[in-house]
């Protein structure tokens, strides 16, 4: 079975070297940014991404209520 990572690597390797280096820099940058997160924090980020992908966003009313609450 081919994973998304395998597929992405195959595509990456087919690109010109300069583009490969640019994308590798992006991947490494993202990896470094997340290396200091705890497993619990990463789980929260993953859950948030899943909610966004599913179209589950906060309602306008809830957002307004939260804004009012934190403004004081």
Order of alpha helices (4+ residues) and beta strands (2+ residues): alpha-alpha-alpha-alpha
